[in-house]
Amino acid sequence: MSMGLRTTVLITVSGPDKPGVTSVLFAALTRYGVDVLDVEQVVIRGRLTLGVLVSCDRDPEGLQEAVEQAMASVHMHVDVEVGADSTSSSRRGPTHVVVVLGQPVTARAFGEVARRLAGLQANIDAIRGVADYPVTGLELLVSVSEDTQQADAALRSALADVSVLADVDIAVERAGLARRAKRLVVFDVDSTLVQGEVIEMLAERAGCLAQVRAITEAAMRGELDFEAALRQRVALLAGLPASALTEVTGELRLTPGARTTVRTLKRLGFRLGVVSGGFTSVVRPLAEELGMDRVAANEVEIVDDRLTGRLLEPIVDRAGKAAELRRFAEEFDVPLAQCVAVGDGANDIDMLSIAGLGIAFNAKAALLEVADTALSHPYLDAVLFVLGVTRDEVEAADRAEGGMPGRVPIP
């Protein structure tokens, strides 16, 4: 290789995506002995954009002519910039990953995200679609100008504002190994893994639904101590036949996307657990059906086949949920930084706070204040998109195993 003065050339190819474009381009580049400094390619809806940054030590104008002729032979458009700025070839990687989820993601919403990022001097390095069902998901690789705690906080705060104003969910995570190193995911059950609240289903059978619902709502808003509220609600169930627990188990309805989420995470090798303030006799059969690795929930006292209205110790309350997450993590030798917790109520605050990634799912205000990410659409598979799994990858894996669940119309 010549040690003389070298010229940088940026080549941008665009047109219909088809086989052979890259090989034809690089055959032309090979004849001029160029060094490749950077390559980026994207295909969207069958349209290819390919950028190649090279340096050459002879006849850049001849190189330009050769490239233009080569691309004309495959009917592709090409722009060639001789003397292009080469600083991007030594760029550092992105500092953050921003996932925007909406139903739909409007141009206004995405434009506001871009505007806020520009106002923070944050650059969008790359964008890719991660989902088109049941929500639209876009993943942005972003670089902040100064990678400090203050810049990180400003980014999260600005995008949290956009999320509210533009009616989209926005997840912000640090880029790099930490994002890809998650190994344990723990789910709350009521109103997270399943629709509704189990204790309210039991209360309806006991004729005390209104009283139980009022206590539940106050506790989930953080207005009542969860353990005291739980004991009050269970006391109202005194005398209920134990068979009601089995009946309720059979009536549980999973949250849309729950099976897809669990199935996909298991394929990826994640350890999975459920931590519930509900009852083991209801939660465990569900967890076993889904193939969860660990279960933690409360035990109701039963005497003569009827609920006594009392709980057995220990109680899985707000602090107990965090303790169970720690225990699961220790059992599987997973650092808390590599744990994900998903929940919806105030009793999930401690659990989400200690996890490396805390996801509030259609959550109460008290939980939103501490969660790393908030999801407001009623589809649990949005958790996958936050973790960087794409809808195409999910469906390809389903097809490889003999079938793919049909897509149902989204209201």
Secondary structure, DSSP 8 states (H G I E B T S, - for coil): ---S--EEEEEEEEEE--TTHHHHHHHHHHTTT-EEEEEEEEEETTEEEEEEEEEESS-HHHHHHHHHHHHHHTT-EEEEEET---GGGG----SEEEEEEESS--HHHHHHHHHHHHHTTEEEEEEEEEE-SSSEEEEEEEEESS-SHHHHHHHHHHHHHHHHHHT-EEEEEE-SHHHHT--EEEE-TBTTTBSS-HHHHHHHHHT-HHHHHHHHHHHHTTSS-HHHHHHHHHHTTTT-BTHHHHHHHHH--B-TTHHHHHHHHHHTT-EEEEEEEEEHHHHHHHHHHHT-SEEEEEEEEEETTEEEEEEESS---HHHHHHHHHHHHHHTT--GGGEEEEE-SGGGHHHHHHSSEEEEES--HHHHTT-SEEE-SS-TTHHHHHTT--HHHHHHHHHHTT---------
